[in-house]
């Protein structure tokens, strides 16, 4: 992918710098940060611009940083280390929780969402759901485990 058009002229005309930025954005350590941040930004922009009744955001799983690669100098981990990539499920869950919380906070800035917005974070193969919402949100009052269908029914009733 050629990113010349996305770069300022002084960077776009320097092939080594331009290639470094392309690699950073598409591979290696840049891949740990940008996709999920983009999902968070896109979600906030969707709330701001279109004011949907329901917003679904899907955050991805990042890889664990490899030993002996540097996050500070943004090395491409695939080239810097021959070790196989390993998913960082725990770190990805924390990232998703924080970014989803930022989306929820952003929604509270708009009158139609203020005190009427809930955030649910589901993780594949996880037995729990992270829930943030107003005090009257019905899932905050549940003390017993629920099946997915029950969660869906509660959400449908709350949205109607």
OpenMM code with the backbone's topology and positions (N, CA, C; nanometers):
from openmm import Vec3, app, unit

residues = "UNK UNK UNK UNK UNK UNK UNK UNK UNK UNK UNK UNK UNK UNK UNK UNK UNK UNK UNK UNK UNK UNK UNK UNK UNK UNK UNK UNK UNK UNK UNK UNK UNK UNK UNK UNK UNK UNK UNK UNK UNK UNK UNK UNK UNK UNK UNK UNK UNK UNK UNK UNK UNK UNK UNK UNK UNK UNK UNK UNK UNK UNK UNK UNK UNK UNK UNK UNK UNK UNK UNK UNK UNK UNK UNK UNK UNK UNK UNK UNK UNK UNK UNK UNK UNK UNK UNK UNK UNK UNK UNK UNK UNK UNK UNK UNK UNK UNK UNK UNK UNK UNK UNK UNK UNK UNK UNK UNK UNK UNK UNK UNK UNK UNK UNK UNK UNK UNK UNK UNK UNK UNK UNK UNK UNK UNK UNK UNK UNK UNK UNK UNK UNK UNK UNK UNK UNK UNK UNK UNK UNK UNK UNK UNK UNK UNK UNK UNK UNK UNK UNK UNK UNK UNK UNK UNK UNK UNK UNK UNK".split()
positions = [
    Vec3(0.0841, -0.1176, 0.0000),
    Vec3(0.0000, 0.0000, 0.0000),
    Vec3(0.0887, 0.1241, 0.0000),
    Vec3(0.0617, 0.2125, -0.0912),
    Vec3(0.1386, 0.3364, -0.1017),
    Vec3(0.0712, 0.4437, -0.0163),
    Vec3(0.1435, 0.4945, 0.0835),
    Vec3(0.0863, 0.5968, 0.1723),
    Vec3(0.1369, 0.7363, 0.1395),
    Vec3(0.1999, 0.7534, 0.0248),
    Vec3(0.2565, 0.8836, -0.0124),
    Vec3(0.1532, 0.9950, -0.0009),
    Vec3(0.0319, 0.9704, -0.0482),
    Vec3(-0.0726, 1.0720, -0.0434),
    Vec3(-0.1176, 1.1079, 0.0967),
    Vec3(-0.0908, 1.0214, 0.1937),
    Vec3(-0.1297, 1.0473, 0.3325),
    Vec3(-0.0222, 1.1230, 0.4098),
    Vec3(0.0974, 1.1311, 0.3524),
    Vec3(0.2111, 1.1916, 0.4222),
    Vec3(0.2255, 1.3388, 0.3864),
    Vec3(0.2771, 1.4182, 0.4800),
    Vec3(0.3149, 1.5552, 0.4444),
    Vec3(0.4228, 1.5498, 0.3366),
    Vec3(0.4343, 1.6530, 0.2519),
    Vec3(0.5306, 1.6499, 0.1407),
    Vec3(0.6743, 1.6203, 0.1824),
    Vec3(0.7183, 1.6745, 0.2952),
    Vec3(0.8573, 1.6520, 0.3352),
    Vec3(0.8835, 1.5072, 0.3761),
    Vec3(0.7804, 1.4330, 0.4136),
    Vec3(0.7960, 1.2915, 0.4478),
    Vec3(0.7686, 1.2032, 0.3265),
    Vec3(0.6654, 1.2388, 0.2498),
    Vec3(0.6268, 1.1587, 0.1340),
    Vec3(0.7347, 1.1490, 0.0278),
    Vec3(0.8256, 1.2433, 0.0241),
    Vec3(0.9323, 1.2416, -0.0769),
    Vec3(1.0570, 1.1676, -0.0293),
    Vec3(1.0561, 1.1166, 0.0932),
    Vec3(1.1707, 1.0439, 0.1483),
    Vec3(1.1348, 0.8960, 0.1608),
    Vec3(1.1720, 0.8143, 0.0651),
    Vec3(1.1329, 0.6728, 0.0655),
    Vec3(1.1636, 0.5975, 0.1953),
    Vec3(1.2814, 0.6136, 0.2587),
    Vec3(1.3058, 0.5377, 0.3822),
    Vec3(1.2092, 0.5753, 0.4946),
    Vec3(1.1824, 0.7035, 0.5101),
    Vec3(1.0920, 0.7496, 0.6160),
    Vec3(0.9489, 0.7050, 0.5842),
    Vec3(0.9091, 0.7201, 0.4593),
    Vec3(0.7745, 0.6793, 0.4167),
    Vec3(0.7549, 0.5293, 0.4389),
    Vec3(0.8538, 0.4486, 0.4047),
    Vec3(0.8435, 0.3035, 0.4232),
    Vec3(0.8382, 0.2677, 0.5711),
    Vec3(0.9161, 0.3402, 0.6539),
    Vec3(0.9113, 0.3179, 0.7988),
    Vec3(0.7698, 0.3427, 0.8516),
    Vec3(0.7073, 0.4513, 0.8105),
    Vec3(0.5713, 0.4827, 0.8553),
    Vec3(0.4712, 0.3784, 0.8061),
    Vec3(0.4860, 0.3346, 0.6824),
    Vec3(0.3959, 0.2323, 0.6289),
    Vec3(0.4079, 0.1038, 0.7096),
    Vec3(0.5310, 0.0632, 0.7371),
    Vec3(0.5534, -0.0579, 0.8165),
    Vec3(0.4961, -0.0417, 0.9572),
    Vec3(0.5151, 0.0758, 1.0158),
    Vec3(0.4654, 0.1016, 1.1508),
    Vec3(0.3135, 0.0893, 1.1560),
    Vec3(0.2472, 0.1462, 1.0560),
    Vec3(0.1009, 0.1456, 1.0565),
    Vec3(0.0417, 0.0091, 1.0227),
    Vec3(0.1085, -0.0688, 0.9417),
    Vec3(0.0498, -0.1929, 0.8918),
    Vec3(0.1050, -0.3186, 0.9573),
    Vec3(0.2195, -0.3117, 1.0202),
    Vec3(0.2835, -0.4303, 1.0765),
    Vec3(0.3385, -0.4005, 1.2146),
    Vec3(0.3975, -0.5011, 1.2723),
    Vec3(0.4755, -0.4841, 1.3940),
    Vec3(0.4020, -0.4152, 1.5059),
    Vec3(0.4716, -0.3314, 1.5777),
    Vec3(0.4159, -0.2687, 1.6969),
    Vec3(0.3026, -0.1723, 1.6665),
    Vec3(0.3032, -0.1100, 1.5498),
    Vec3(0.1924, -0.0229, 1.5138),
    Vec3(0.0621, -0.0992, 1.5067),
    Vec3(0.0703, -0.2271, 1.4676),
    Vec3(-0.0494, -0.3107, 1.4604),
    Vec3(-0.1102, -0.3384, 1.5956),
    Vec3(-0.0331, -0.3192, 1.7018),
    Vec3(-0.0869, -0.3399, 1.8361),
    Vec3(-0.1764, -0.2250, 1.8794),
    Vec3(-0.1527, -0.1089, 1.8244),
    Vec3(-0.2179, 0.0114, 1.8738),
    Vec3(-0.3285, 0.0607, 1.7824),
    Vec3(-0.3002, 0.0761, 1.6563),
    Vec3(-0.3885, 0.1516, 1.5694),
    Vec3(-0.5242, 0.0889, 1.5392),
    Vec3(-0.5364, -0.0400, 1.5103),
    Vec3(-0.6691, -0.0911, 1.4731),
    Vec3(-0.7756, -0.0704, 1.5804),
    Vec3(-0.7464, -0.1052, 1.7054),
    Vec3(-0.8471, -0.0888, 1.8098),
    Vec3(-0.8720, 0.0575, 1.8428),
    Vec3(-0.7703, 0.1397, 1.8337),
    Vec3(-0.7906, 0.2832, 1.8529),
    Vec3(-0.8793, 0.3397, 1.7424),
    Vec3(-0.8628, 0.2869, 1.6218),
    Vec3(-0.9471, 0.3306, 1.5110),
    Vec3(-1.0924, 0.2889, 1.5334),
    Vec3(-1.1153, 0.1693, 1.5884),
    Vec3(-1.2518, 0.1246, 1.6197),
    Vec3(-1.3132, 0.2193, 1.7226),
    Vec3(-1.2353, 0.2568, 1.8241),
    Vec3(-1.2860, 0.3492, 1.9260),
    Vec3(-1.3181, 0.4839, 1.8630),
    Vec3(-1.2262, 0.5383, 1.7839),
    Vec3(-1.2481, 0.6672, 1.7181),
    Vec3(-1.3688, 0.6600, 1.6253),
    Vec3(-1.3785, 0.5560, 1.5446),
    Vec3(-1.4905, 0.5416, 1.4518),
    Vec3(-1.6233, 0.5317, 1.5248),
    Vec3(-1.6235, 0.4646, 1.6390),
    Vec3(-1.7458, 0.4529, 1.7183),
    Vec3(-1.7905, 0.5881, 1.7716),
    Vec3(-1.6946, 0.6645, 1.8234),
    Vec3(-1.7262, 0.7982, 1.8751),
    Vec3(-1.7763, 0.8875, 1.7619),
    Vec3(-1.7114, 0.8780, 1.6453),
    Vec3(-1.7556, 0.9582, 1.5309),
    Vec3(-1.8950, 0.9167, 1.4848),
    Vec3(-1.9250, 0.7878, 1.4867),
    Vec3(-2.0593, 0.7423, 1.4494),
    Vec3(-2.1631, 0.7993, 1.5458),
    Vec3(-2.1321, 0.7989, 1.6746),
    Vec3(-2.2243, 0.8577, 1.7726),
    Vec3(-2.2428, 1.0062, 1.7464),
    Vec3(-2.1335, 1.0745, 1.7196),
    Vec3(-2.1386, 1.2190, 1.6992),
    Vec3(-2.2133, 1.2558, 1.5716),
    Vec3(-2.1891, 1.1810, 1.4650),
    Vec3(-2.2429, 1.2201, 1.3345),
    Vec3(-2.3816, 1.1633, 1.3043),
    Vec3(-2.4095, 1.0405, 1.3465),
    Vec3(-2.5357, 0.9770, 1.3046),
    Vec3(-2.6303, 0.9469, 1.4191),
    Vec3(-2.5818, 0.9474, 1.5410),
    Vec3(-2.6636, 0.9235, 1.6613),
    Vec3(-2.7458, 0.7945, 1.6510),
    Vec3(-2.6795, 0.6799, 1.6345),
    Vec3(-2.7538, 0.5538, 1.6221),
    Vec3(-2.8185, 0.5121, 1.7539),
    Vec3(-2.9223, 0.4299, 1.7437),
    Vec3(-2.9858, 0.3747, 1.8640),
    Vec3(-2.9010, 0.2631, 1.9239),
    Vec3(-2.8326, 0.1900, 1.8380),
    Vec3(-2.7462, 0.0803, 1.8815),
    Vec3(-2.6149, 0.0912, 1.8048),
    Vec3(-2.5066, 0.0738, 1.8745),
    Vec3(-2.3749, 0.0743, 1.8125),
    Vec3(-2.3027, -0.0526, 1.8552),
    Vec3(-2.2519, -0.1270, 1.7589),
    Vec3(-2.1738, -0.2471, 1.7871),
    Vec3(-2.0323, -0.2219, 1.7378),
    Vec3(-1.9365, -0.2357, 1.8272),
    Vec3(-1.7956, -0.2178, 1.7920),
    Vec3(-1.7226, -0.3481, 1.8213),
    Vec3(-1.6372, -0.3898, 1.7303),
    Vec3(-1.5619, -0.5142, 1.7463),
    Vec3(-1.4141, -0.4823, 1.7582),
    Vec3(-1.3590, -0.5052, 1.8767),
    Vec3(-1.2173, -0.4827, 1.8997),
    Vec3(-1.1428, -0.6127, 1.8742),
    Vec3(-1.0250, -0.6012, 1.8169),
    Vec3(-0.9479, -0.7194, 1.7794),
    Vec3(-0.8499, -0.7628, 1.8868),
    Vec3(-0.7864, -0.8750, 1.8596),
    Vec3(-0.6861, -0.9313, 1.9495),
    Vec3(-0.5480, -0.8934, 1.8992),
    Vec3(-0.4665, -0.8414, 1.9890),
    Vec3(-0.3305, -0.8047, 1.9504),
    Vec3(-0.2349, -0.9168, 1.9904),
    Vec3(-0.1156, -0.9131, 1.9343),
    Vec3(-0.0122, -1.0096, 1.9702),
    Vec3(0.0704, -0.9558, 2.0858),
    Vec3(0.1266, -1.0491, 2.1617),
    Vec3(0.2162, -1.0102, 2.2705),
    Vec3(0.3437, -0.9525, 2.2115),
    Vec3(0.3998, -0.8488, 2.2770),
    Vec3(0.5303, -0.8008, 2.2305),
    Vec3(0.6327, -0.9128, 2.2444),
    Vec3(0.7189, -0.9253, 2.1462),
    Vec3(0.8211, -1.0300, 2.1487),
    Vec3(0.9410, -0.9837, 2.2293),
    Vec3(1.0083, -1.0799, 2.2904),
    Vec3(1.1285, -1.0489, 2.3655),
    Vec3(1.2342, -0.9886, 2.2739),
    Vec3(1.3076, -0.8977, 2.3268),
    Vec3(1.4208, -0.8357, 2.2583),
    Vec3(1.3804, -0.7515, 2.1372),
    Vec3(1.2547, -0.7104, 2.1320),
    Vec3(1.2163, -0.6093, 2.0343),
    Vec3(1.1787, -0.4868, 2.1142),
    Vec3(1.1859, -0.3735, 2.0557),
    Vec3(1.1692, -0.2501, 2.1307),
    Vec3(1.0395, -0.1817, 2.0940),
    Vec3(0.9536, -0.1626, 2.1914),
    Vec3(0.8331, -0.0837, 2.1690),
    Vec3(0.8681, 0.0637, 2.1542),
    Vec3(0.9779, 0.1058, 2.2179),
    Vec3(1.0135, 0.2472, 2.2161),
    Vec3(1.0600, 0.2945, 2.0791),
    Vec3(1.1273, 0.2090, 2.0037),
    Vec3(1.1747, 0.2517, 1.8728),
    Vec3(1.0889, 0.1927, 1.7610),
    Vec3(0.9789, 0.1310, 1.7947),
    Vec3(0.8803, 0.0825, 1.6985),
    Vec3(0.9387, -0.0124, 1.5937),
    Vec3(1.0141, -0.1104, 1.6385),
    Vec3(1.0649, -0.2096, 1.5448),
    Vec3(0.9505, -0.2980, 1.4967),
    Vec3(0.9616, -0.3458, 1.3755),
    Vec3(0.8672, -0.4428, 1.3230),
    Vec3(0.9021, -0.5765, 1.3867),
    Vec3(0.8144, -0.6271, 1.4730),
    Vec3(0.8444, -0.7479, 1.5478),
    Vec3(0.8597, -0.8706, 1.4584),
    Vec3(0.7890, -0.8727, 1.3471),
    Vec3(0.7989, -0.9881, 1.2582),
    Vec3(0.9390, -0.9985, 1.1986),
    Vec3(1.0036, -0.8850, 1.1739),
    Vec3(1.1386, -0.8867, 1.1176),
    Vec3(1.2452, -0.8923, 1.2267),
    Vec3(1.2179, -0.8342, 1.3427),
    Vec3(1.3186, -0.8244, 1.4479),
    Vec3(1.3354, -0.9545, 1.5255),
    Vec3(1.2341, -1.0396, 1.5264),
    Vec3(1.2414, -1.1627, 1.6042),
    Vec3(1.1804, -1.2775, 1.5250),
    Vec3(1.2509, -1.3908, 1.5191),
    Vec3(1.1956, -1.5061, 1.4478),
    Vec3(1.0909, -1.5821, 1.5289),
    Vec3(1.0687, -1.5433, 1.6554),
    Vec3(0.9702, -1.6124, 1.7390),
    Vec3(0.8311, -1.5999, 1.6774),
    Vec3(0.7503, -1.7035, 1.6961),
    Vec3(0.6145, -1.7021, 1.6435),
    Vec3(0.5288, -1.6015, 1.7189),
    Vec3(0.4321, -1.5451, 1.6506),
    Vec3(0.3389, -1.4535, 1.7150),
    Vec3(0.2527, -1.5303, 1.8137),
    Vec3(0.2238, -1.4644, 1.9265),
    Vec3(0.1380, -1.5237, 2.0284),
    Vec3(0.0331, -1.4202, 2.0683),
    Vec3(-0.0937, -1.4596, 2.0641),
    Vec3(-0.2007, -1.3658, 2.0976),
    Vec3(-0.1940, -1.3255, 2.2444),
    Vec3(-0.2227, -1.2000, 2.2702),
    Vec3(-0.2275, -1.1465, 2.4066),
    Vec3(-0.3737, -1.1257, 2.4428),
    Vec3(-0.4391, -1.2337, 2.4855),
    Vec3(-0.5824, -1.2266, 2.5143),
    Vec3(-0.6122, -1.1379, 2.6341),
    Vec3(-0.5338, -1.1508, 2.7395),
    Vec3(-0.5584, -1.0692, 2.8593),
    Vec3(-0.5354, -0.9214, 2.8297),
    Vec3(-0.4272, -0.8890, 2.7635),
    Vec3(-0.3992, -0.7489, 2.7291),
    Vec3(-0.5015, -0.6927, 2.6333),
    Vec3(-0.5463, -0.7749, 2.5388),
    Vec3(-0.6488, -0.7309, 2.4435),
    Vec3(-0.7808, -0.7034, 2.5138),
    Vec3(-0.8133, -0.7844, 2.6138),
    Vec3(-0.9368, -0.7629, 2.6894),
    Vec3(-0.9315, -0.6314, 2.7656),
    Vec3(-0.8168, -0.6010, 2.8240),
    Vec3(-0.8014, -0.4734, 2.8957),
    Vec3(-0.8128, -0.3571, 2.7977),
    Vec3(-0.7472, -0.3692, 2.6816),
    Vec3(-0.7573, -0.2653, 2.5794),
    Vec3(-0.9024, -0.2411, 2.5407),
    Vec3(-0.9745, -0.3496, 2.5105),
    Vec3(-1.1131, -0.3379, 2.4663),
    Vec3(-1.2005, -0.2772, 2.5754),
    Vec3(-1.1779, -0.3175, 2.6997),
    Vec3(-1.2558, -0.2632, 2.8108),
    Vec3(-1.2356, -0.1125, 2.8227),
    Vec3(-1.1105, -0.0694, 2.8159),
    Vec3(-1.0810, 0.0739, 2.8281),
    Vec3(-1.1367, 0.1523, 2.7100),
    Vec3(-1.1161, 0.1018, 2.5886),
    Vec3(-1.1630, 0.1749, 2.4706),
    Vec3(-1.3159, 0.1789, 2.4654),
    Vec3(-1.3812, 0.0696, 2.5032),
    Vec3(-1.5276, 0.0693, 2.5079),
    Vec3(-1.5775, 0.1692, 2.6123),
    Vec3(-1.5077, 0.1774, 2.7234),
    Vec3(-1.5440, 0.2744, 2.8271),
    Vec3(-1.5309, 0.4172, 2.7736),
    Vec3(-1.4289, 0.4456, 2.6941),
    Vec3(-1.4137, 0.5776, 2.6331),
    Vec3(-1.5298, 0.6082, 2.5384),
    Vec3(-1.5748, 0.5081, 2.4648),
    Vec3(-1.6905, 0.5277, 2.3758),
    Vec3(-1.8129, 0.5602, 2.4604),
    Vec3(-1.8305, 0.4874, 2.5690),
    Vec3(-1.9456, 0.5105, 2.6572),
    Vec3(-1.9394, 0.6524, 2.7155),
    Vec3(-1.8220, 0.6954, 2.7590),
    Vec3(-1.8077, 0.8318, 2.8117),
    Vec3(-1.8392, 0.9357, 2.7043),
    Vec3(-1.7930, 0.9115, 2.5827),
    Vec3(-1.8206, 1.0049, 2.4734),
    Vec3(-1.9697, 1.0138, 2.4457),
    Vec3(-2.0396, 0.9028, 2.4555),
    Vec3(-2.1848, 0.9045, 2.4319),
    Vec3(-2.2557, 0.9937, 2.5327),
    Vec3(-2.2049, 0.9991, 2.6549),
    Vec3(-2.2670, 1.0811, 2.7588),
    Vec3(-2.2621, 1.2304, 2.7315),
    Vec3(-2.1856, 1.2733, 2.6322),
    Vec3(-2.1785, 1.4158, 2.5989),
    Vec3(-2.2981, 1.4627, 2.5180),
    Vec3(-2.3757, 1.3698, 2.4632),
    Vec3(-2.4871, 1.4059, 2.3769),
    Vec3(-2.6183, 1.3887, 2.4532),
    Vec3(-2.7089, 1.4882, 2.4443),
    Vec3(-2.8322, 1.4847, 2.5240),
    Vec3(-2.9149, 1.3575, 2.5054),
    Vec3(-2.9243, 1.3073, 2.3825),
    Vec3(-3.0076, 1.1899, 2.3593),
    Vec3(-2.9484, 1.0624, 2.4190),
    Vec3(-2.8204, 1.0644, 2.4534),
    Vec3(-2.7568, 0.9470, 2.5140),
    Vec3(-2.7346, 0.9623, 2.6637),
    Vec3(-2.7353, 1.0864, 2.7114),
    Vec3(-2.7037, 1.1101, 2.8522),
    Vec3(-2.7988, 1.0318, 2.9419),
    Vec3(-2.7444, 0.9552, 3.0331),
    Vec3(-2.8190, 0.8739, 3.1304),
    Vec3(-2.9067, 0.7678, 3.0653),
    Vec3(-2.8858, 0.7398, 2.9361),
    Vec3(-2.9644, 0.6358, 2.8699),
    Vec3(-2.8742, 0.5414, 2.7888),
    Vec3(-2.7470, 0.5417, 2.8184),
    Vec3(-2.6532, 0.4628, 2.7397),
    Vec3(-2.5886, 0.3559, 2.8257),
    Vec3(-2.5809, 0.2363, 2.7696),
    Vec3(-2.5141, 0.1249, 2.8363),
    Vec3(-2.4064, 0.0703, 2.7444),
    Vec3(-2.3049, 0.0138, 2.8039),
    Vec3(-2.1944, -0.0463, 2.7291),
    Vec3(-2.1784, -0.1894, 2.7786),
    Vec3(-2.1831, -0.2838, 2.6861),
    Vec3(-2.1613, -0.4247, 2.7182),
    Vec3(-2.0419, -0.4746, 2.6398),
    Vec3(-1.9500, -0.5397, 2.7074),
    Vec3(-1.8324, -0.5969, 2.6418),
    Vec3(-1.8396, -0.7485, 2.6531),
    Vec3(-1.8550, -0.8127, 2.5385),
    Vec3(-1.8575, -0.9583, 2.5314),
    Vec3(-1.7220, -1.0043, 2.4799),
    Vec3(-1.6705, -1.1107, 2.5348),
    Vec3(-1.5486, -1.1708, 2.4833),
    Vec3(-1.5773, -1.3120, 2.4369),
    Vec3(-1.5223, -1.3468, 2.3220),
    Vec3(-1.5436, -1.4822, 2.2721),
    Vec3(-1.4944, -1.5827, 2.3756),
    Vec3(-1.5753, -1.6822, 2.4004),
    Vec3(-1.5413, -1.7924, 2.4919),
    Vec3(-1.5203, -1.7478, 2.6362),
    Vec3(-1.5671, -1.6293, 2.6724),
    Vec3(-1.5572, -1.5848, 2.8111),
    Vec3(-1.6937, -1.5958, 2.8775),
    Vec3(-1.6970, -1.6399, 3.0025),
    Vec3(-1.8255, -1.6599, 3.0698),
    Vec3(-1.8839, -1.5331, 3.1320),
    Vec3(-1.8191, -1.4185, 3.1155),
    Vec3(-1.8644, -1.2960, 3.1785),
    Vec3(-1.8823, -1.1851, 3.0771),
    Vec3(-1.9615, -1.0852, 3.1152),
    Vec3(-1.9845, -0.9668, 3.0335),
    Vec3(-1.9526, -0.8460, 3.1212),
    Vec3(-1.8747, -0.7531, 3.0678),
    Vec3(-1.8450, -0.6282, 3.1361),
    Vec3(-1.9570, -0.5315, 3.1014),
    Vec3(-2.0222, -0.4736, 3.2032),
    Vec3(-2.1390, -0.3875, 3.1808),
    Vec3(-2.1174, -0.2537, 3.2508),
    Vec3(-2.1414, -0.1453, 3.1762),
    Vec3(-2.1421, -0.0101, 3.2313),
    Vec3(-2.2726, 0.0523, 3.1850),
    Vec3(-2.3403, 0.1214, 3.2738),
    Vec3(-2.4650, 0.1851, 3.2348),
    Vec3(-2.5241, 0.2668, 3.3474),
    Vec3(-2.6379, 0.3291, 3.3196),
    Vec3(-2.7043, 0.4074, 3.4236),
    Vec3(-2.7583, 0.3146, 3.5329),
    Vec3(-2.7828, 0.3667, 3.6517),
    Vec3(-2.8272, 0.2821, 3.7636),
    Vec3(-2.9521, 0.1996, 3.7330),
    Vec3(-3.0408, 0.2517, 3.6471),
    Vec3(-3.1646, 0.1774, 3.6177),
    Vec3(-3.1475, 0.0723, 3.5082),
    Vec3(-3.0280, 0.0582, 3.4526),
    Vec3(-3.0048, -0.0409, 3.3485),
    Vec3(-3.0277, -0.1802, 3.4067),
    Vec3(-3.1197, -0.2583, 3.3492),
    Vec3(-3.1603, -0.3848, 3.4113),
    Vec3(-3.0489, -0.4881, 3.4289),
    Vec3(-2.9498, -0.4900, 3.3447),
    Vec3(-2.8437, -0.5896, 3.3608),
    Vec3(-2.7544, -0.5612, 3.4811),
    Vec3(-2.7557, -0.4387, 3.5316),
    Vec3(-2.6776, -0.4067, 3.6512),
    Vec3(-2.7414, -0.4626, 3.7776),
    Vec3(-2.8688, -0.5005, 3.7697),
    Vec3(-2.9394, -0.5546, 3.8861),
    Vec3(-2.9430, -0.7074, 3.8881),
    Vec3(-2.8862, -0.7702, 3.7879),
    Vec3(-2.8878, -0.9166, 3.7785),
    Vec3(-2.7796, -0.9742, 3.8681),
    Vec3(-2.8172, -1.0707, 3.9511),
    Vec3(-2.7192, -1.1337, 4.0397),
    Vec3(-2.6923, -1.2790, 4.0023),
    Vec3(-2.7764, -1.3367, 3.9176),
    Vec3(-2.7608, -1.4755, 3.8753),
    Vec3(-2.7050, -1.4808, 3.7334),
    Vec3(-2.6315, -1.5852, 3.6993),
    Vec3(-2.5840, -1.5992, 3.5608),
    Vec3(-2.7013, -1.6070, 3.4628),
    Vec3(-2.6837, -1.5474, 3.3461),
    Vec3(-2.7866, -1.5465, 3.2419),
    Vec3(-2.7339, -1.6155, 3.1164),
    Vec3(-2.8249, -1.6754, 3.0420),
    Vec3(-2.7901, -1.7261, 2.9098),
    Vec3(-2.7906, -1.6086, 2.8134),
    Vec3(-2.7237, -1.6241, 2.7005),
    Vec3(-2.7151, -1.5165, 2.6021),
    Vec3(-2.8543, -1.4726, 2.5569),
    Vec3(-2.9460, -1.5664, 2.5409),
    Vec3(-3.0825, -1.5332, 2.4972),
    Vec3(-3.1515, -1.4426, 2.5992),
    Vec3(-3.1263, -1.4666, 2.7274),
    Vec3(-3.1859, -1.3822, 2.8313),
    Vec3(-3.1282, -1.2409, 2.8266),
    Vec3(-2.9977, -1.2303, 2.8048),
    Vec3(-2.9346, -1.0988, 2.7901),
    Vec3(-2.9946, -1.0268, 2.6703),
    Vec3(-3.0107, -1.0979, 2.5606),
    Vec3(-3.0695, -1.0403, 2.4393),
    Vec3(-3.2115, -0.9914, 2.4640),
    Vec3(-3.2917, -1.0688, 2.5363),
    Vec3(-3.4290, -1.0283, 2.5668),
    Vec3(-3.4334, -0.9040, 2.6558),
    Vec3(-3.3459, -0.8988, 2.7549),
    Vec3(-3.3404, -0.7824, 2.8440),
    Vec3(-3.3006, -0.6579, 2.7647),
    Vec3(-3.2010, -0.6715, 2.6780),
    Vec3(-3.1601, -0.5582, 2.5951),
    Vec3(-3.2713, -0.5125, 2.5023),
    Vec3(-3.3411, -0.6083, 2.4404),
    Vec3(-3.4517, -0.5737, 2.3513),
    Vec3(-3.5615, -0.4977, 2.4237),
    Vec3(-3.5950, -0.5417, 2.5446),
    Vec3(-3.6974, -0.4716, 2.6228),
    Vec3(-3.6515, -0.3322, 2.6622),
    Vec3(-3.5250, -0.3198, 2.6991),
    Vec3(-3.4735, -0.1898, 2.7424),
    Vec3(-3.4688, -0.0910, 2.6254),
    Vec3(-3.4376, -0.1390, 2.5066),
    Vec3(-3.4274, -0.0520, 2.3899),
    Vec3(-3.5646, -0.0108, 2.3347),
    Vec3(-3.6668, -0.0897, 2.3624),
    Vec3(-3.7992, -0.0578, 2.3042),
    Vec3(-3.8745, 0.0458, 2.3844),
] * unit.nanometer
topology = app.Topology()
chain = topology.addChain("A")
for resn in residues:
    res = topology.addResidue(resn, chain)
    for name in ("N", "CA", "C"):
        topology.addAtom(name, app.Element.getBySymbol(name[0]), res)
